[in-house]
């Protein structure tokens, strides 16, 4: 009986993770949240985003994060190699500290 509960918990965790990933996956085009993963990657973040075609539009709830508008295919790889994670920009992650422009 205990094995069934473990399997059910694993299935629920998987479904929860997939739902969260679906909500936070960056859109193909539009507003995205750029989160620097290290202190080094936060230096010159706005300039680096602009250099690959993003338009900064506000600050995120997370320290150092910026809300940008752009094309995921153009931004994702250059930002990931720099240590910056791109996520969707839901209001609960973007509406603080000045919010969106």
Biopython code that builds the backbone (N, CA, C, O; Angstrom):
import numpy as np
from Bio.PDB.StructureBuilder import StructureBuilder

atoms = [
    (1, "UNK", "N", (0.818, -1.192, 0.000)),
    (1, "UNK", "CA", (0.000, 0.000, 0.000)),
    (1, "UNK", "C", (0.866, 1.262, 0.000)),
    (1, "UNK", "O", (0.517, 2.245, -0.654)),
    (2, "UNK", "N", (1.992, 1.247, 0.727)),
    (2, "UNK", "CA", (2.876, 2.400, 0.795)),
    (2, "UNK", "C", (3.473, 2.752, -0.553)),
    (2, "UNK", "O", (3.723, 3.923, -0.838)),
    (3, "UNK", "N", (3.706, 1.741, -1.388)),
    (3, "UNK", "CA", (4.269, 1.978, -2.705)),
    (3, "UNK", "C", (3.306, 2.777, -3.592)),
    (3, "UNK", "O", (3.737, 3.588, -4.411)),
    (4, "UNK", "N", (2.005, 2.542, -3.422)),
    (4, "UNK", "CA", (1.003, 3.285, -4.193)),
    (4, "UNK", "C", (1.061, 4.771, -3.866)),
    (4, "UNK", "O", (0.952, 5.609, -4.761)),
    (5, "UNK", "N", (1.232, 5.100, -2.592)),
    (5, "UNK", "CA", (1.284, 6.505, -2.182)),
    (5, "UNK", "C", (2.532, 7.181, -2.734)),
    (5, "UNK", "O", (2.500, 8.355, -3.101)),
    (6, "UNK", "N", (3.613, 6.445, -2.789)),
    (6, "UNK", "CA", (4.835, 7.007, -3.355)),
    (6, "UNK", "C", (4.687, 7.293, -4.840)),
    (6, "UNK", "O", (5.159, 8.318, -5.331)),
    (7, "UNK", "N", (4.032, 6.391, -5.551)),
    (7, "UNK", "CA", (3.792, 6.578, -6.973)),
    (7, "UNK", "C", (2.838, 7.755, -7.210)),
    (7, "UNK", "O", (3.049, 8.556, -8.121)),
    (8, "UNK", "N", (1.803, 7.852, -6.396)),
    (8, "UNK", "CA", (0.848, 8.958, -6.524)),
    (8, "UNK", "C", (1.535, 10.295, -6.247)),
    (8, "UNK", "O", (1.294, 11.277, -6.948)),
    (9, "UNK", "N", (2.378, 10.328, -5.237)),
    (9, "UNK", "CA", (3.101, 11.560, -4.917)),
    (9, "UNK", "C", (4.032, 11.954, -6.063)),
    (9, "UNK", "O", (4.134, 13.133, -6.400)),
    (10, "UNK", "N", (4.705, 10.984, -6.658)),
    (10, "UNK", "CA", (5.596, 11.259, -7.789)),
    (10, "UNK", "C", (4.810, 11.785, -8.984)),
    (10, "UNK", "O", (5.264, 12.700, -9.671)),
    (11, "UNK", "N", (3.638, 11.215, -9.235)),
    (11, "UNK", "CA", (2.812, 11.680, -10.348)),
    (11, "UNK", "C", (2.316, 13.105, -10.099)),
    (11, "UNK", "O", (2.341, 13.939, -11.005)),
    (12, "UNK", "N", (1.871, 13.383, -8.883)),
    (12, "UNK", "CA", (1.408, 14.736, -8.548)),
    (12, "UNK", "C", (2.543, 15.751, -8.662)),
    (12, "UNK", "O", (2.342, 16.861, -9.154)),
    (13, "UNK", "N", (3.726, 15.371, -8.209)),
    (13, "UNK", "CA", (4.877, 16.271, -8.307)),
    (13, "UNK", "C", (5.220, 16.543, -9.769)),
    (13, "UNK", "O", (5.538, 17.677, -10.127)),
    (14, "UNK", "N", (5.160, 15.532, -10.603)),
    (14, "UNK", "CA", (5.452, 15.694, -12.029)),
    (14, "UNK", "C", (4.444, 16.616, -12.694)),
    (14, "UNK", "O", (4.820, 17.509, -13.453)),
    (15, "UNK", "N", (3.167, 16.402, -12.411)),
    (15, "UNK", "CA", (2.121, 17.257, -12.988)),
    (15, "UNK", "C", (2.291, 18.697, -12.503)),
    (15, "UNK", "O", (2.169, 19.636, -13.290)),
    (16, "UNK", "N", (2.570, 18.874, -11.216)),
    (16, "UNK", "CA", (2.777, 20.217, -10.669)),
    (16, "UNK", "C", (3.960, 20.914, -11.321)),
    (16, "UNK", "O", (3.880, 22.096, -11.654)),
    (17, "UNK", "N", (5.047, 20.195, -11.504)),
    (17, "UNK", "CA", (6.228, 20.764, -12.158)),
    (17, "UNK", "C", (5.918, 21.157, -13.592)),
    (17, "UNK", "O", (6.331, 22.226, -14.040)),
    (18, "UNK", "N", (5.203, 20.316, -14.313)),
    (18, "UNK", "CA", (4.881, 20.608, -15.713)),
    (18, "UNK", "C", (3.948, 21.817, -15.818)),
    (18, "UNK", "O", (4.076, 22.618, -16.744)),
    (19, "UNK", "N", (3.019, 21.953, -14.882)),
    (19, "UNK", "CA", (2.130, 23.119, -14.890)),
    (19, "UNK", "C", (2.921, 24.392, -14.608)),
    (19, "UNK", "O", (2.717, 25.415, -15.261)),
    (20, "UNK", "N", (3.814, 24.322, -13.642)),
    (20, "UNK", "CA", (4.642, 25.478, -13.314)),
    (20, "UNK", "C", (5.549, 25.846, -14.486)),
    (20, "UNK", "O", (5.710, 27.024, -14.805)),
    (21, "UNK", "N", (6.132, 24.849, -15.118)),
    (21, "UNK", "CA", (6.994, 25.097, -16.279)),
    (21, "UNK", "C", (6.194, 25.726, -17.417)),
    (21, "UNK", "O", (6.698, 26.604, -18.118)),
    (22, "UNK", "N", (4.958, 25.284, -17.604)),
    (22, "UNK", "CA", (4.112, 25.863, -18.642)),
    (22, "UNK", "C", (3.783, 27.316, -18.380)),
    (22, "UNK", "O", (3.694, 28.118, -19.309)),
    (23, "UNK", "N", (3.602, 27.653, -17.123)),
    (23, "UNK", "CA", (3.278, 29.033, -16.750)),
    (23, "UNK", "C", (4.514, 29.923, -16.863)),
    (23, "UNK", "O", (4.403, 31.078, -17.273)),
    (24, "UNK", "N", (5.676, 29.407, -16.510)),
    (24, "UNK", "CA", (6.891, 30.215, -16.460)),
    (24, "UNK", "C", (7.764, 30.136, -17.710)),
    (24, "UNK", "O", (8.758, 30.857, -17.803)),
    (25, "UNK", "N", (7.420, 29.282, -18.670)),
    (25, "UNK", "CA", (8.207, 29.192, -19.901)),
    (25, "UNK", "C", (8.093, 30.511, -20.660)),
    (25, "UNK", "O", (6.993, 31.042, -20.811)),
    (26, "UNK", "N", (9.214, 31.043, -21.137)),
    (26, "UNK", "CA", (9.145, 32.330, -21.844)),
    (26, "UNK", "C", (8.368, 32.201, -23.153)),
    (26, "UNK", "O", (8.462, 31.181, -23.835)),
    (27, "UNK", "N", (7.603, 33.231, -23.502)),
    (27, "UNK", "CA", (6.856, 33.194, -24.764)),
    (27, "UNK", "C", (7.799, 33.334, -25.957)),
    (27, "UNK", "O", (8.935, 33.784, -25.807)),
    (28, "UNK", "N", (7.330, 32.952, -27.125)),
    (28, "UNK", "CA", (8.147, 33.088, -28.337)),
    (28, "UNK", "C", (8.486, 34.554, -28.587)),
    (28, "UNK", "O", (9.606, 34.880, -28.980)),
    (29, "UNK", "N", (7.526, 35.425, -28.362)),
    (29, "UNK", "CA", (7.728, 36.881, -28.485)),
    (29, "UNK", "C", (6.905, 37.551, -27.410)),
    (29, "UNK", "O", (5.799, 37.114, -27.093)),
    (30, "UNK", "N", (7.446, 38.606, -26.856)),
    (30, "UNK", "CA", (6.694, 39.353, -25.856)),
    (30, "UNK", "C", (7.509, 39.654, -24.628)),
    (30, "UNK", "O", (8.736, 39.731, -24.681)),
    (31, "UNK", "N", (6.807, 39.828, -23.504)),
    (31, "UNK", "CA", (7.463, 40.190, -22.249)),
    (31, "UNK", "C", (8.068, 38.970, -21.572)),
    (31, "UNK", "O", (7.431, 37.924, -21.458)),
    (32, "UNK", "N", (9.310, 39.125, -21.127)),
    (32, "UNK", "CA", (10.033, 38.060, -20.439)),
    (32, "UNK", "C", (10.747, 38.649, -19.243)),
    (32, "UNK", "O", (11.049, 39.842, -19.202)),
    (33, "UNK", "N", (11.011, 37.802, -18.280)),
    (33, "UNK", "CA", (11.746, 38.199, -17.087)),
    (33, "UNK", "C", (13.162, 37.648, -17.215)),
    (33, "UNK", "O", (13.350, 36.438, -17.340)),
    (34, "UNK", "N", (14.148, 38.524, -17.183)),
    (34, "UNK", "CA", (15.558, 38.131, -17.263)),
    (34, "UNK", "C", (16.130, 38.152, -15.848)),
    (34, "UNK", "O", (16.217, 39.207, -15.220)),
    (35, "UNK", "N", (16.518, 36.974, -15.352)),
    (35, "UNK", "CA", (17.013, 36.840, -13.982)),
    (35, "UNK", "C", (18.483, 36.453, -14.014)),
    (35, "UNK", "O", (18.823, 35.361, -14.470)),
    (36, "UNK", "N", (19.367, 37.334, -13.533)),
    (36, "UNK", "CA", (20.790, 36.965, -13.472)),
    (36, "UNK", "C", (21.001, 35.915, -12.383)),
    (36, "UNK", "O", (20.506, 36.065, -11.266)),
    (37, "UNK", "N", (21.730, 34.862, -12.709)),
    (37, "UNK", "CA", (21.937, 33.767, -11.762)),
    (37, "UNK", "C", (23.164, 33.957, -10.887)),
    (37, "UNK", "O", (23.314, 33.270, -9.876)),
    (38, "UNK", "N", (24.045, 34.878, -11.258)),
    (38, "UNK", "CA", (25.236, 35.159, -10.452)),
    (38, "UNK", "C", (25.423, 36.670, -10.383)),
    (38, "UNK", "O", (24.810, 37.416, -11.146)),
    (39, "UNK", "N", (26.266, 37.109, -9.471)),
    (39, "UNK", "CA", (26.534, 38.546, -9.381)),
    (39, "UNK", "C", (27.275, 39.025, -10.629)),
    (39, "UNK", "O", (27.088, 40.163, -11.059)),
    (40, "UNK", "N", (28.101, 38.177, -11.205)),
    (40, "UNK", "CA", (28.830, 38.544, -12.421)),
    (40, "UNK", "C", (27.856, 38.751, -13.579)),
    (40, "UNK", "O", (28.009, 39.690, -14.360)),
    (41, "UNK", "N", (26.848, 37.871, -13.692)),
    (41, "UNK", "CA", (25.911, 37.994, -14.814)),
    (41, "UNK", "C", (24.981, 39.189, -14.665)),
    (41, "UNK", "O", (24.334, 39.588, -15.634)),
    (42, "UNK", "N", (24.902, 39.765, -13.475)),
    (42, "UNK", "CA", (24.036, 40.935, -13.293)),
    (42, "UNK", "C", (24.704, 42.228, -13.758)),
    (42, "UNK", "O", (24.016, 43.209, -14.036)),
    (43, "UNK", "N", (26.031, 42.242, -13.845)),
    (43, "UNK", "CA", (26.741, 43.443, -14.295)),
    (43, "UNK", "C", (26.485, 43.682, -15.781)),
    (43, "UNK", "O", (26.733, 42.807, -16.610)),
    (44, "UNK", "N", (25.995, 44.859, -16.105)),
    (44, "UNK", "CA", (25.733, 45.203, -17.496)),
    (44, "UNK", "C", (24.592, 44.424, -18.114)),
    (44, "UNK", "O", (24.556, 44.234, -19.330)),
    (45, "UNK", "N", (23.652, 43.966, -17.284)),
    (45, "UNK", "CA", (22.550, 43.141, -17.792)),
    (45, "UNK", "C", (21.724, 43.882, -18.838)),
    (45, "UNK", "O", (21.446, 43.336, -19.906)),
    (46, "UNK", "N", (21.333, 45.108, -18.547)),
    (46, "UNK", "CA", (20.506, 45.872, -19.497)),
    (46, "UNK", "C", (21.232, 46.053, -20.826)),
    (46, "UNK", "O", (20.631, 45.880, -21.887)),
    (47, "UNK", "N", (22.503, 46.395, -20.779)),
    (47, "UNK", "CA", (23.276, 46.592, -22.007)),
    (47, "UNK", "C", (23.390, 45.287, -22.795)),
    (47, "UNK", "O", (23.286, 45.288, -24.022)),
    (48, "UNK", "N", (23.601, 44.180, -22.093)),
    (48, "UNK", "CA", (23.686, 42.885, -22.758)),
    (48, "UNK", "C", (22.376, 42.486, -23.415)),
    (48, "UNK", "O", (22.371, 41.914, -24.505)),
    (49, "UNK", "N", (21.264, 42.786, -22.753)),
    (49, "UNK", "CA", (19.957, 42.479, -23.326)),
    (49, "UNK", "C", (19.673, 43.338, -24.552)),
    (49, "UNK", "O", (19.163, 42.851, -25.561)),
    (50, "UNK", "N", (20.005, 44.607, -24.454)),
    (50, "UNK", "CA", (19.801, 45.510, -25.589)),
    (50, "UNK", "C", (20.657, 45.076, -26.776)),
    (50, "UNK", "O", (20.218, 45.160, -27.923)),
    (51, "UNK", "N", (21.875, 44.612, -26.505)),
    (51, "UNK", "CA", (22.791, 44.188, -27.573)),
    (51, "UNK", "C", (22.242, 43.017, -28.387)),
    (51, "UNK", "O", (22.578, 42.869, -29.562)),
    (52, "UNK", "N", (21.400, 42.186, -27.772)),
    (52, "UNK", "CA", (20.817, 41.054, -28.509)),
    (52, "UNK", "C", (19.375, 41.316, -28.928)),
    (52, "UNK", "O", (18.670, 40.396, -29.342)),
    (53, "UNK", "N", (18.935, 42.571, -28.823)),
    (53, "UNK", "CA", (17.645, 42.946, -29.380)),
    (53, "UNK", "C", (16.484, 43.075, -28.425)),
    (53, "UNK", "O", (15.350, 43.255, -28.869)),
    (54, "UNK", "N", (16.721, 42.989, -27.124)),
    (54, "UNK", "CA", (15.631, 43.120, -26.158)),
    (54, "UNK", "C", (15.404, 44.590, -25.818)),
    (54, "UNK", "O", (16.302, 45.423, -25.941)),
    (55, "UNK", "N", (14.191, 44.882, -25.393)),
    (55, "UNK", "CA", (13.846, 46.231, -24.951)),
    (55, "UNK", "C", (13.490, 46.157, -23.467)),
    (55, "UNK", "O", (12.444, 45.603, -23.125)),
    (56, "UNK", "N", (14.320, 46.693, -22.578)),
    (56, "UNK", "CA", (13.985, 46.691, -21.144)),
    (56, "UNK", "C", (12.741, 47.545, -20.910)),
    (56, "UNK", "O", (12.650, 48.665, -21.412)),
    (57, "UNK", "N", (11.772, 47.009, -20.137)),
    (57, "UNK", "CA", (10.547, 47.755, -19.876)),
    (57, "UNK", "C", (10.239, 47.909, -18.390)),
    (57, "UNK", "O", (9.267, 48.576, -18.037)),
    (58, "UNK", "N", (11.044, 47.308, -17.508)),
    (58, "UNK", "CA", (10.802, 47.476, -16.081)),
    (58, "UNK", "C", (11.675, 46.571, -15.241)),
    (58, "UNK", "O", (12.476, 45.794, -15.760)),
    (59, "UNK", "N", (11.507, 46.684, -13.924)),
    (59, "UNK", "CA", (12.236, 45.847, -12.979)),
    (59, "UNK", "C", (11.352, 44.700, -12.524)),
    (59, "UNK", "O", (10.125, 44.797, -12.542)),
    (60, "UNK", "N", (11.994, 43.610, -12.113)),
    (60, "UNK", "CA", (11.260, 42.470, -11.587)),
    (60, "UNK", "C", (11.231, 42.480, -10.072)),
    (60, "UNK", "O", (11.917, 43.282, -9.439)),
    (61, "UNK", "N", (10.434, 41.584, -9.483)),
    (61, "UNK", "CA", (10.355, 41.427, -8.033)),
    (61, "UNK", "C", (11.665, 40.905, -7.460)),
    (61, "UNK", "O", (12.008, 41.208, -6.317)),
    (62, "UNK", "N", (12.390, 40.132, -8.234)),
    (62, "UNK", "CA", (13.650, 39.529, -7.802)),
    (62, "UNK", "C", (14.760, 40.545, -8.010)),
    (62, "UNK", "O", (14.832, 41.180, -9.062)),
    (63, "UNK", "N", (15.636, 40.705, -7.004)),
    (63, "UNK", "CA", (16.731, 41.676, -7.118)),
    (63, "UNK", "C", (17.559, 41.435, -8.375)),
    (63, "UNK", "O", (17.990, 40.315, -8.648)),
    (64, "UNK", "N", (17.771, 42.506, -9.132)),
    (64, "UNK", "CA", (18.597, 42.440, -10.326)),
    (64, "UNK", "C", (17.863, 41.998, -11.574)),
    (64, "UNK", "O", (18.412, 42.098, -12.672)),
    (65, "UNK", "N", (16.631, 41.508, -11.440)),
    (65, "UNK", "CA", (15.880, 41.018, -12.598)),
    (65, "UNK", "C", (15.267, 42.181, -13.371)),
    (65, "UNK", "O", (14.888, 43.202, -12.796)),
    (66, "UNK", "N", (15.180, 42.004, -14.668)),
    (66, "UNK", "CA", (14.575, 43.005, -15.538)),
    (66, "UNK", "C", (13.472, 42.369, -16.369)),
    (66, "UNK", "O", (13.581, 41.213, -16.778)),
    (67, "UNK", "N", (12.419, 43.122, -16.616)),
    (67, "UNK", "CA", (11.380, 42.708, -17.545)),
    (67, "UNK", "C", (11.761, 43.293, -18.896)),
    (67, "UNK", "O", (12.010, 44.493, -19.019)),
    (68, "UNK", "N", (11.805, 42.438, -19.901)),
    (68, "UNK", "CA", (12.189, 42.873, -21.243)),
    (68, "UNK", "C", (11.165, 42.402, -22.261)),
    (68, "UNK", "O", (10.407, 41.463, -22.016)),
    (69, "UNK", "N", (11.155, 43.056, -23.380)),
    (69, "UNK", "CA", (10.303, 42.642, -24.495)),
    (69, "UNK", "C", (11.226, 42.230, -25.625)),
    (69, "UNK", "O", (12.163, 42.951, -25.970)),
    (70, "UNK", "N", (10.955, 41.063, -26.202)),
    (70, "UNK", "CA", (11.819, 40.608, -27.277)),
    (70, "UNK", "C", (11.412, 39.266, -27.840)),
    (70, "UNK", "O", (10.308, 38.781, -27.596)),
    (71, "UNK", "N", (12.310, 38.677, -28.592)),
    (71, "UNK", "CA", (12.118, 37.406, -29.280)),
    (71, "UNK", "C", (12.937, 36.333, -28.559)),
    (71, "UNK", "O", (14.162, 36.429, -28.479)),
    (72, "UNK", "N", (12.251, 35.306, -28.034)),
    (72, "UNK", "CA", (12.917, 34.263, -27.252)),
    (72, "UNK", "C", (14.056, 33.599, -28.015)),
    (72, "UNK", "O", (15.122, 33.371, -27.442)),
    (73, "UNK", "N", (13.862, 33.285, -29.285)),
    (73, "UNK", "CA", (14.901, 32.595, -30.050)),
    (73, "UNK", "C", (16.163, 33.445, -30.184)),
    (73, "UNK", "O", (17.270, 32.910, -30.245)),
    (74, "UNK", "N", (16.001, 34.736, -30.228)),
    (74, "UNK", "CA", (17.142, 35.635, -30.346)),
    (74, "UNK", "C", (17.827, 35.877, -28.998)),
    (74, "UNK", "O", (19.033, 36.119, -28.947)),
    (75, "UNK", "N", (17.061, 35.812, -27.916)),
    (75, "UNK", "CA", (17.588, 36.147, -26.594)),
    (75, "UNK", "C", (18.080, 34.958, -25.774)),
    (75, "UNK", "O", (19.059, 35.074, -25.037)),
    (76, "UNK", "N", (17.411, 33.825, -25.898)),
    (76, "UNK", "CA", (17.612, 32.712, -24.965)),
    (76, "UNK", "C", (19.061, 32.229, -24.882)),
    (76, "UNK", "O", (19.633, 32.191, -23.792)),
    (77, "UNK", "N", (19.649, 31.868, -25.988)),
    (77, "UNK", "CA", (20.998, 31.293, -25.940)),
    (77, "UNK", "C", (22.056, 32.301, -25.490)),
    (77, "UNK", "O", (22.858, 31.971, -24.617)),
    (78, "UNK", "N", (22.093, 33.518, -26.047)),
    (78, "UNK", "CA", (23.099, 34.476, -25.571)),
    (78, "UNK", "C", (22.953, 34.791, -24.077)),
    (78, "UNK", "O", (23.954, 34.970, -23.385)),
    (79, "UNK", "N", (21.739, 34.858, -23.588)),
    (79, "UNK", "CA", (21.541, 35.168, -22.176)),
    (79, "UNK", "C", (21.898, 33.974, -21.290)),
    (79, "UNK", "O", (22.477, 34.147, -20.217)),
    (80, "UNK", "N", (21.554, 32.768, -21.734)),
    (80, "UNK", "CA", (21.886, 31.582, -20.944)),
    (80, "UNK", "C", (23.395, 31.406, -20.830)),
    (80, "UNK", "O", (23.893, 31.050, -19.762)),
    (81, "UNK", "N", (24.133, 31.649, -21.914)),
    (81, "UNK", "CA", (25.595, 31.523, -21.853)),
    (81, "UNK", "C", (26.207, 32.591, -20.946)),
    (81, "UNK", "O", (27.315, 32.420, -20.435)),
    (82, "UNK", "N", (25.491, 33.675, -20.753)),
    (82, "UNK", "CA", (25.947, 34.746, -19.866)),
    (82, "UNK", "C", (25.548, 34.505, -18.409)),
    (82, "UNK", "O", (26.018, 35.206, -17.512)),
    (83, "UNK", "N", (24.678, 33.510, -18.171)),
    (83, "UNK", "CA", (24.228, 33.212, -16.809)),
    (83, "UNK", "C", (22.942, 33.924, -16.441)),
    (83, "UNK", "O", (22.710, 34.242, -15.274)),
    (84, "UNK", "N", (22.102, 34.175, -17.446)),
    (84, "UNK", "CA", (20.828, 34.855, -17.226)),
    (84, "UNK", "C", (19.707, 33.921, -17.659)),
    (84, "UNK", "O", (19.714, 33.407, -18.777)),
    (85, "UNK", "N", (18.749, 33.706, -16.771)),
    (85, "UNK", "CA", (17.610, 32.833, -17.031)),
    (85, "UNK", "C", (16.450, 33.676, -17.536)),
    (85, "UNK", "O", (16.137, 34.715, -16.953)),
    (86, "UNK", "N", (15.805, 33.237, -18.618)),
    (86, "UNK", "CA", (14.619, 33.915, -19.136)),
    (86, "UNK", "C", (13.381, 33.122, -18.757)),
    (86, "UNK", "O", (13.315, 31.911, -18.968)),
    (87, "UNK", "N", (12.401, 33.815, -18.197)),
    (87, "UNK", "CA", (11.120, 33.217, -17.836)),
    (87, "UNK", "C", (9.999, 34.068, -18.401)),
    (87, "UNK", "O", (10.222, 35.191, -18.854)),
    (88, "UNK", "N", (8.797, 33.527, -18.370)),
    (88, "UNK", "CA", (7.627, 34.344, -18.690)),
    (88, "UNK", "C", (7.569, 35.465, -17.662)),
    (88, "UNK", "O", (8.172, 35.360, -16.594)),
    (89, "UNK", "N", (6.860, 36.518, -17.972)),
    (89, "UNK", "CA", (6.799, 37.676, -17.085)),
    (89, "UNK", "C", (5.408, 37.834, -16.476)),
    (89, "UNK", "O", (4.699, 38.788, -16.799)),
    (90, "UNK", "N", (5.003, 36.903, -15.589)),
    (90, "UNK", "CA", (3.706, 37.076, -14.940)),
    (90, "UNK", "C", (3.754, 38.249, -13.960)),
    (90, "UNK", "O", (4.816, 38.574, -13.427)),
    (91, "UNK", "N", (2.614, 38.876, -13.727)),
    (91, "UNK", "CA", (2.566, 40.065, -12.874)),
    (91, "UNK", "C", (3.134, 39.834, -11.480)),
    (91, "UNK", "O", (3.759, 40.732, -10.916)),
    (92, "UNK", "N", (2.927, 38.641, -10.909)),
    (92, "UNK", "CA", (3.415, 38.422, -9.540)),
    (92, "UNK", "C", (4.929, 38.426, -9.461)),
    (92, "UNK", "O", (5.474, 38.584, -8.369)),
    (93, "UNK", "N", (5.630, 38.260, -10.570)),
    (93, "UNK", "CA", (7.089, 38.352, -10.574)),
    (93, "UNK", "C", (7.595, 39.694, -11.063)),
    (93, "UNK", "O", (8.791, 39.972, -10.970)),
    (94, "UNK", "N", (6.706, 40.533, -11.583)),
    (94, "UNK", "CA", (7.157, 41.758, -12.236)),
    (94, "UNK", "C", (6.552, 43.031, -11.678)),
    (94, "UNK", "O", (7.040, 44.114, -12.002)),
    (95, "UNK", "N", (5.534, 42.959, -10.872)),
    (95, "UNK", "CA", (4.778, 44.165, -10.499)),
    (95, "UNK", "C", (5.361, 44.931, -9.327)),
    (95, "UNK", "O", (4.777, 45.931, -8.909)),
    (96, "UNK", "N", (6.474, 44.509, -8.788)),
    (96, "UNK", "CA", (7.040, 45.226, -7.642)),
    (96, "UNK", "C", (8.183, 46.124, -8.043)),
    (96, "UNK", "O", (8.639, 46.093, -9.186)),
    (97, "UNK", "N", (8.643, 46.922, -7.109)),
    (97, "UNK", "CA", (9.838, 47.750, -7.287)),
    (97, "UNK", "C", (9.781, 48.576, -8.558)),
    (97, "UNK", "O", (10.718, 48.555, -9.357)),
    (98, "UNK", "N", (8.711, 49.288, -8.747)),
    (98, "UNK", "CA", (8.599, 50.122, -9.935)),
    (98, "UNK", "C", (7.751, 49.488, -11.006)),
    (98, "UNK", "O", (7.242, 50.190, -11.880)),
    (99, "UNK", "N", (7.581, 48.165, -10.966)),
    (99, "UNK", "CA", (6.715, 47.481, -11.914)),
    (99, "UNK", "C", (7.142, 47.658, -13.351)),
    (99, "UNK", "O", (8.290, 47.981, -13.654)),
    (100, "UNK", "N", (6.193, 47.439, -14.212)),
    (100, "UNK", "CA", (6.451, 47.585, -15.649)),
    (100, "UNK", "C", (6.345, 49.042, -16.045)),
    (100, "UNK", "O", (5.602, 49.819, -15.445)),
    (101, "UNK", "N", (7.096, 49.391, -17.058)),
    (101, "UNK", "CA", (7.079, 50.781, -17.541)),
    (101, "UNK", "C", (5.824, 51.047, -18.335)),
    (101, "UNK", "O", (5.627, 52.159, -18.824)),
]
sb = StructureBuilder()
sb.init_structure("model")
sb.init_model(0)
sb.init_chain("A")
sb.init_seg("    ")
for serial, (resi, resn, name, xyz) in enumerate(atoms, 1):
    if name == "N":
        sb.init_residue(resn, " ", resi, " ")
    sb.init_atom(name, np.array(xyz, "f"), 0.0, 1.0, " ", f" {name:<3s}", serial, name[0])
structure = sb.get_structure()
